[in-house]
Amino acid sequence: MTLIEVLVAATLMLIVLGATMTLLTANSRQQRLIDEHNDAQQQVRVSLDRMARELRNLASPADLSAAAVLSGVGTLPRSVERNLPYDLVFQTVADQRAAGSANATNVTRRRYCLDATDPEQGRLWQQRQTWNTAVAPAVPASTACPGAGWDAGADRLIATSVANRAGGLERPLFRYAGEAGAIGATDEASRADISRVRADLHVDPTPGRSPRASHLSTALFLRNQNREPTAAFTITGLNPTTRLLDLNGTASEDPEGQLLDYQFYYDPPTPLPDCAVESPDASCILPASPRLQFTVPAAGSHRYVLKVTDPSGLAGATEQEFNYP
């Protein structure tokens, strides 16, 4: 072979080798990006599993505090205590209890929130609040993520590259629903109806580059969440002359199957004898019975209300009108 032929062959070999190395480098870079996405997805999966486990162990207190019972006031602490699109706070039951703790049921508080200081690389934090007192402390008021008032040294960064708010988009991290559908408000009444929580995380460790953001989600039914009972009753006229009525609330239901306290009202706010908690009188069919016989004091159309209350203090009510000429 001549020198020219050798140079041509060497040049061609260098071109082929360069193209091969370029292809290998590109494949290696793409594989590294895919590995970063897989690692981020696995981190999110572990976080979702942890959150799901804690939500399944949701703490739903069975009774009001003694002070609330004696004073006749107070409301049941809600298990879901903050239901914002990027901030979820709830009470759950821990697996260990400190010796000598007055927290008999070992209830703790968890917070999951999104730090979107850098929207392209959002960070999901978990915060914890524990106590040894019989009564739970107030929810820390700070809206920063992570915020003050939670257990010192217990903040955990559980997921990175969360892109729910990247590119100016607003893709809620948490969604809430009850029997009637989606719940978006944050007041006490709406939280009382929450029975389902859905978490949606968009993960993108390499914004603007391939592979694109991936979407992971989980949805849970809060099996331990105590829900309001449903009141229902019928009115039957027994004697038009004496205007005797039969009020029957046996159709009322409690989602958890707990025993209910029944309280009827005549032209509210006038209460009728409470057969469930007061000494039964002649108007009660049976002690602790949802049925009541009542003699209407005046003819005409009157309103009747049934309020049912479960052992924890949650209540439901319904009303009807009945006319005795």
C-alpha positions as CSV (number, residue, x, y, z in Angstrom):
1,M,0.0,0.0,0.0
2,T,1.2,3.5,-0.8
3,L,1.5,6.2,1.8
4,I,-1.5,8.0,0.5
5,E,-3.7,4.8,0.8
6,V,-2.5,4.4,4.4
7,L,-3.4,8.0,5.2
8,V,-6.9,7.7,3.6
9,A,-7.6,4.4,5.5
10,A,-6.5,6.0,8.8
11,T,-8.7,9.0,8.2
12,L,-11.7,6.9,7.5
13,M,-11.0,4.8,10.6
14,L,-10.8,8.0,12.7
15,I,-14.1,9.2,11.3
16,V,-15.8,5.9,12.1
17,L,-14.2,5.8,15.6
18,G,-15.3,9.4,16.3
19,A,-18.9,8.7,15.2
20,T,-18.9,5.6,17.4
21,M,-17.6,7.4,20.4
22,T,-20.1,10.2,19.9
23,L,-22.9,7.7,19.8
24,L,-21.7,5.9,22.9
25,T,-21.3,9.2,24.7
26,A,-24.9,10.2,23.8
27,N,-26.2,6.8,24.9
28,S,-24.3,7.1,28.2
29,R,-25.7,10.6,28.8
30,Q,-29.2,9.4,28.1
31,Q,-28.8,6.4,30.3
32,R,-27.6,8.6,33.1
33,L,-30.7,10.9,32.7
34,I,-32.9,7.8,32.7
35,D,-31.2,6.5,35.9
36,E,-31.8,9.9,37.5
37,H,-35.5,9.8,36.6
38,N,-35.7,6.2,37.9
39,D,-34.0,7.1,41.2
40,A,-36.4,10.1,41.6
41,Q,-39.4,8.0,40.9
42,Q,-38.3,5.4,43.4
43,Q,-37.8,8.0,46.0
44,V,-41.3,9.3,45.4
45,R,-42.8,5.8,45.5
46,V,-41.2,5.2,48.9
47,S,-42.6,8.5,50.1
48,L,-46.1,7.7,48.8
49,D,-46.0,4.3,50.5
50,R,-45.0,5.9,53.8
51,M,-47.7,8.5,53.6
52,A,-50.3,5.9,52.6
53,R,-49.4,3.7,55.6
54,E,-49.8,6.7,58.0
55,L,-53.1,7.7,56.4
56,R,-54.4,4.1,56.9
57,N,-53.5,4.4,60.6
58,L,-55.4,7.6,60.8
59,A,-56.4,8.5,64.4
60,S,-60.0,9.2,64.9
61,P,-60.7,9.9,68.6
62,A,-63.8,8.1,70.0
63,D,-64.7,10.6,72.7
64,L,-64.6,14.2,73.6
65,S,-62.4,15.3,76.4
66,A,-63.9,15.1,79.9
67,A,-63.9,18.9,80.2
68,A,-65.9,19.2,77.0
69,V,-68.4,16.6,78.2
70,L,-69.0,18.2,81.6
71,S,-69.3,21.7,80.1
72,G,-71.5,20.5,77.3
73,V,-69.4,22.3,74.7
74,G,-66.5,21.3,72.4
75,T,-66.1,19.5,69.1
76,L,-64.3,16.4,68.1
77,P,-60.7,17.0,66.9
78,R,-60.6,16.2,63.2
79,S,-58.1,13.7,62.0
80,V,-57.4,15.7,58.9
81,E,-56.5,19.1,60.3
82,R,-55.2,20.9,57.2
83,N,-56.3,20.2,53.6
84,L,-54.5,22.5,51.3
85,P,-53.4,21.7,47.7
86,Y,-49.7,21.5,48.8
87,D,-50.0,21.1,52.5
88,L,-51.6,18.1,54.3
89,V,-51.7,17.7,58.1
90,F,-53.4,14.8,59.9
91,Q,-53.3,12.8,63.1
92,T,-52.1,9.2,63.0
93,V,-51.3,6.4,65.4
94,A,-47.6,5.7,66.1
95,D,-46.3,2.2,66.6
96,Q,-44.4,3.0,69.9
97,R,-45.5,4.8,73.0
98,A,-43.1,6.5,75.4
99,A,-43.0,5.1,79.0
100,G,-45.2,7.2,81.4
101,S,-46.8,9.1,78.6
102,A,-50.4,10.4,79.2
103,N,-51.0,10.1,75.5
104,A,-52.9,6.8,75.9
105,T,-53.6,6.2,72.3
106,N,-50.2,7.3,71.1
107,V,-51.5,9.7,68.6
108,T,-49.0,11.8,66.7
109,R,-49.3,14.5,64.0
110,R,-47.9,14.4,60.5
111,R,-47.4,17.1,57.9
112,Y,-46.5,16.7,54.2
113,C,-45.8,19.9,52.4
114,L,-44.2,21.1,49.2
115,D,-41.4,23.6,49.3
116,A,-41.7,25.4,45.9
117,T,-39.0,28.0,46.5
118,D,-37.5,26.6,43.3
119,P,-40.6,25.6,41.4
120,E,-38.5,23.6,38.9
121,Q,-37.0,21.5,41.7
122,G,-39.7,21.4,44.4
123,R,-39.0,19.5,47.6
124,L,-41.5,17.4,49.5
125,W,-41.0,17.5,53.3
126,Q,-42.4,15.4,56.1
127,Q,-42.7,17.0,59.6
128,R,-43.7,15.3,62.9
129,Q,-45.2,16.5,66.1
130,T,-45.4,14.2,69.2
131,W,-46.6,14.8,72.7
132,N,-46.9,13.1,76.1
133,T,-50.0,14.9,77.3
134,A,-53.5,13.6,77.3
135,V,-54.7,16.4,75.1
136,A,-53.1,17.1,71.7
137,P,-51.4,20.5,71.3
138,A,-52.6,23.0,68.7
139,V,-51.5,22.5,65.1
140,P,-48.4,24.7,64.4
141,A,-49.6,27.8,62.7
142,S,-46.6,28.4,60.4
143,T,-47.4,28.0,56.7
144,A,-43.7,27.9,55.7
145,C,-42.4,24.5,54.4
146,P,-40.7,23.2,56.5
147,G,-42.2,25.4,59.3
148,A,-41.6,26.0,62.9
149,G,-43.4,24.4,65.8
150,W,-42.8,20.8,64.8
151,D,-40.4,18.3,66.5
152,A,-36.9,19.6,66.4
153,G,-34.5,17.5,64.2
154,A,-37.4,15.4,62.9
155,D,-37.9,17.2,59.5
156,R,-37.3,14.8,56.6
157,L,-36.7,15.6,53.0
158,I,-38.5,12.7,51.4
159,A,-38.7,13.6,47.7
160,T,-36.9,16.1,45.4
161,S,-37.5,17.2,41.8
162,V,-41.2,17.6,42.4
163,A,-42.4,19.6,39.4
164,N,-46.1,20.2,40.4
165,R,-45.6,24.0,40.2
166,A,-42.9,24.1,37.5
167,G,-43.3,26.3,34.5
168,G,-46.0,28.4,36.2
169,L,-48.4,25.4,36.3
170,E,-50.5,24.7,39.3
171,R,-51.0,20.9,39.7
172,P,-52.3,20.2,43.2
173,L,-50.2,17.8,45.1
174,F,-53.2,16.7,47.3
175,R,-56.9,16.4,46.4
176,Y,-59.7,15.7,48.9
177,A,-63.1,14.1,48.5
178,G,-66.1,13.0,50.6
179,E,-69.3,11.2,49.9
180,A,-70.6,14.2,48.1
181,G,-67.6,14.7,45.9
182,A,-64.5,16.9,45.8
183,I,-63.7,19.1,48.8
184,G,-61.7,22.2,48.2
185,A,-62.5,24.5,51.2
186,T,-60.4,24.5,54.3
187,D,-63.0,25.2,57.0
188,E,-63.9,22.7,59.8
189,A,-67.2,21.7,58.0
190,S,-65.4,20.6,54.9
191,R,-62.7,18.7,56.8
192,A,-65.4,16.8,58.6
193,D,-66.5,15.3,55.3
194,I,-63.1,14.1,54.0
195,S,-63.0,10.4,53.5
196,R,-60.6,10.2,50.6
197,V,-57.2,11.7,49.9
198,R,-55.4,11.5,46.5
199,A,-51.7,12.5,46.1
200,D,-50.3,13.3,42.6
201,L,-46.6,14.0,42.1
202,H,-45.0,15.1,38.9
203,V,-41.3,14.2,39.0
204,D,-38.7,15.9,36.7
205,P,-35.0,15.9,37.8
206,T,-33.9,17.3,34.4
207,P,-36.3,20.1,33.5
208,G,-36.5,21.0,29.9
209,R,-34.6,17.8,28.8
210,S,-35.6,14.3,27.8
211,P,-37.0,12.2,29.4
212,R,-40.1,14.2,30.2
213,A,-41.6,14.5,33.7
214,S,-43.3,11.4,35.0
215,H,-46.5,11.3,37.0
216,L,-47.0,9.1,40.1
217,S,-50.1,9.0,42.2
218,T,-51.9,7.2,45.0
219,A,-55.5,7.4,46.3
220,L,-56.7,6.3,49.7
221,F,-60.0,5.8,51.5
222,L,-59.6,6.9,55.1
223,R,-61.0,3.8,56.8
224,N,-60.5,5.2,60.3
225,Q,-61.9,8.6,59.7
226,N,-65.0,9.1,61.9
227,R,-67.9,10.4,59.7
228,E,-71.1,12.2,60.6
229,P,-74.2,10.1,61.1
230,T,-77.3,10.6,58.8
231,A,-80.6,11.5,60.4
232,A,-83.9,10.2,59.0
233,F,-87.3,9.8,60.6
234,T,-91.0,9.4,59.8
235,I,-94.0,11.1,61.4
236,T,-97.3,9.1,61.9
237,G,-100.5,10.6,63.3
238,L,-101.9,8.2,65.9
239,N,-105.0,10.1,67.2
240,P,-106.4,13.2,65.5
241,T,-108.5,14.0,68.6
242,T,-105.6,14.2,71.0
243,R,-103.1,15.1,68.3
244,L,-100.8,12.2,69.3
245,L,-97.8,11.6,67.0
246,D,-95.3,8.8,66.6
247,L,-91.8,10.0,65.7
248,N,-89.7,7.2,64.4
249,G,-86.0,7.7,63.7
250,T,-84.9,4.1,63.2
251,A,-83.9,4.9,59.6
252,S,-81.0,7.0,60.9
253,E,-77.6,5.5,60.2
254,D,-74.0,5.9,61.4
255,P,-71.3,5.0,58.8
256,E,-69.2,3.3,61.4
257,G,-72.1,1.5,63.0
258,Q,-71.8,3.2,66.4
259,L,-74.8,3.7,68.7
260,L,-76.5,7.0,68.3
261,D,-78.1,9.5,70.6
262,Y,-81.5,10.7,69.3
263,Q,-82.9,14.1,70.1
264,F,-86.2,15.4,68.7
265,Y,-87.3,19.0,68.6
266,Y,-90.7,20.6,68.3
267,D,-90.8,23.9,66.5
268,P,-87.0,24.4,67.2
269,P,-85.4,25.1,69.5
270,T,-87.9,23.4,71.8
271,P,-86.4,19.9,72.7
272,L,-88.6,16.9,73.3
273,P,-87.5,14.2,75.9
274,D,-84.2,12.6,75.0
275,C,-84.8,8.9,75.3
276,A,-81.2,8.0,74.8
277,V,-79.5,9.9,77.7
278,E,-82.3,11.2,80.0
279,S,-84.6,9.2,82.3
280,P,-87.2,7.8,80.0
281,D,-90.8,9.0,80.5
282,A,-94.1,7.8,79.2
283,S,-93.5,9.4,75.8
284,C,-90.5,7.2,75.0
285,I,-91.2,3.8,73.4
286,L,-88.2,2.2,75.0
287,P,-85.1,3.5,76.9
288,A,-82.5,4.6,74.4
289,S,-85.0,4.2,71.6
290,P,-85.1,6.3,68.4
291,R,-88.9,6.3,68.7
292,L,-90.9,8.9,70.6
293,Q,-94.7,9.6,71.0
294,F,-95.6,13.2,71.4
295,T,-98.9,15.0,72.0
296,V,-98.9,18.2,69.9
297,P,-100.0,21.1,72.2
298,A,-101.6,23.2,69.4
299,A,-103.3,22.4,66.1
300,G,-101.7,23.5,62.8
301,S,-98.5,22.8,60.9
302,H,-95.4,22.5,63.0
303,R,-91.8,21.7,62.4
304,Y,-90.1,18.6,63.8
305,V,-86.3,18.1,63.8
306,L,-84.3,14.9,64.6
307,K,-80.7,15.3,65.6
308,V,-78.5,12.2,65.9
309,T,-75.1,12.2,67.6
310,D,-72.5,9.5,67.7
311,P,-70.3,8.8,70.8
312,S,-67.6,11.1,69.6
313,G,-69.9,14.1,69.3
314,L,-70.4,14.2,65.5
315,A,-74.0,15.0,64.6
316,G,-76.5,15.0,61.7
317,A,-80.0,16.5,61.6
318,T,-83.1,16.6,59.4
319,E,-86.5,18.2,59.7
320,Q,-90.1,17.7,58.5
321,E,-93.4,19.4,58.9
322,F,-96.7,17.8,60.0
323,N,-100.2,19.3,60.1
324,Y,-102.8,18.3,62.7
325,P,-106.0,20.4,61.9
